[in-house]
Structure formats: C-alpha cells, structure tokens
Amino acid sequence: MSSSEPPSDFEQHLTEVERSLQDLKLRYSQVQHDQQRQAELQQRQAQIQQADPKEQASHSAELQRIQDQLDELEVNLESRLFHWDSLKEPFWQVVRFGGLGVVIGWFLATAAIQTPKPASPPAVAPRSLQP
C-alpha cells in the first residue's frame, strides 16, 4: 500500500478497536486503583470508629474527609461501569426496529380496516315438513 492511498475500512476498524481496547485498559486500571483506595479508606474509617470516644471527637474532621472521599470514589466507580456512549448502538437498534414494527403495524391495521368483510349468507326460510 502506498502512502497516498487512504486506509482501508478494515484498517480503520482495527485502529478503532485498538483505541477502544486502550480506553478499556485505562478504565480498568482506574477502577482497580479506586477500589484499592476505597478499601484503604474504609479500613481507616473502621479504625477511627473503633477508637475510644475521646479520640473519636478529635478525629471527626478526618472521619468527614474520609466519608467525602468514599462518596466520591463510589460515584467514580459507578460512572466507570456505565457510559452513555455504550447505549448509542442499542438505542439506534431500538429506534430502527421499533419504528419498523410500528410502520408494519399501521400497514396491517389499515389493510384490515380496508378489506371488505364477506356478506352474510341470505337467510333461508325454514321449510315445513309436509309429506
């Protein structure tokens, strides 16, 4: 392939997959780091809470700081597992096939309404049974 030719679709998709894999690796390492930090903070929080009541009063600011960091880590961990970009493909699949289902339903309903119903058979008068 010469340098003047544009990259093929396969090469573009491969580059996109490599980029996605790199992003996934970065997110995974960040999640691991956050989980480790969360465990450390929870351990420190438990140590402070198990201390004497006199010492707990002096550590109230540290407890508040630890709780704030734990809340922030929890939000980070939850947001790492869920991205709006991951919903882009399923959203358009639902729109495409859901819309197609609605159109087909309208077509069938219209066809059913416009189809003439067969006329009922004429009423036959009962015959008397005379020999």
N, C-alpha and C positions, 0 to 999 in steps of 0.2 A: 504494500500500500504506500503510495507516495504521500508526501506531506501536504499536497494541495487537495487531496480528496477528503471529503467530510467523513467523520467517523460513522461506521455503520450503526444500525439500530441495536444490534447485539452489543457492540462496544459501549454504546450509551447506556443501555440497560445494565451492563456489567459494572460500569462506573457508578451508576445509581445504587446498585446493590452493595457495592463496596462502601459507599458513603453511608448507606443505611446501617451496615454492619458496624462501621466505626462509631456511629452515633449510639448504637445499641450497646457497644462495649463501654463507651464513656458513661452512659446512663447506668449500666450495671455496676461499674466501679463506684460511681457516686452513691448508688443505693447501698452498696456494701459499706462504704465509709459512713454514711448516715446511720445505718443500723448499728454499726460498732459504736459510734458516738452516742447513740440513743441508749445502748446498753450501759455504757460508762456513766452517763448522767443518771440513769435510773438507779444504778448501784450507789452512786454518791448520795442521791436523794434518800435512799433507804438507810444509809449510814447516818445521815443527819437526823432522820426521823426516829432512829433507834437510840439516839443520844439522850442524855439527861435533859429534863425540861428546861433547866437553867441554860444549857448550851444551845438548845433549840431556839430560844429567844434571840440569842446573839447571831444565829445563822439564818434568821428569817429572810434577810435580803438575798443571801445565797440560794435559799430554797426558792424564792420567787424567780431569781435569774435562771435557775435550773429548770423550773417549770416552764418559763417562757421559751427556753431553748428546746425543751422537749416538744412543746406545742409547734414550734417552727419546724422541727425535724419531722414531726408527724405529717404536717402539711406537705413538706417536700417529698416525703416517701410516697404519700398518696398521689401527688401530682406526677411523680416519676412513672408510676404504673399506668397512668391514663393520660393520653394526649388526644386533643381534638382532631389532630391530623390522622389518627388511626381510624376515625369514623368517616373520613371522607369517602373512601371506596364503598363501604356498606351503605352509606346514605344515598349515593347515586344509584346503587343497585336497587334499593327500595323504591326510589323515585321512578326509575326506569320500569321495573316490573310491576310495581303498584299502579303506576299510570297506565301501563298496558292492560292490566286487569280491569281497571275502571273503564277504559275505552271498549274493551271486549264486552264487558257487562252492559254498557249502554247500547252497543250494537245488538246484542241478543235481546235486550228488553224492547228496543224499537222494533226488531224483527217479530217478536212475539205479539206485540200490540197490533202491528200492521197485517199480520197473517189473518185472513178471514177464517172464521170458525165455520165448520161444516153445519149445514142446515139440519135441523132435527127432522127425522123421518115424519111423513104425514101421519096423522092419527088415523087409525083404521077402526072403523065401527065394528063392534062385535057382532058376529052373525048368530042368529038364533039357531038352535039345534033342532031343526024340523026334519023329519024323515021324508 
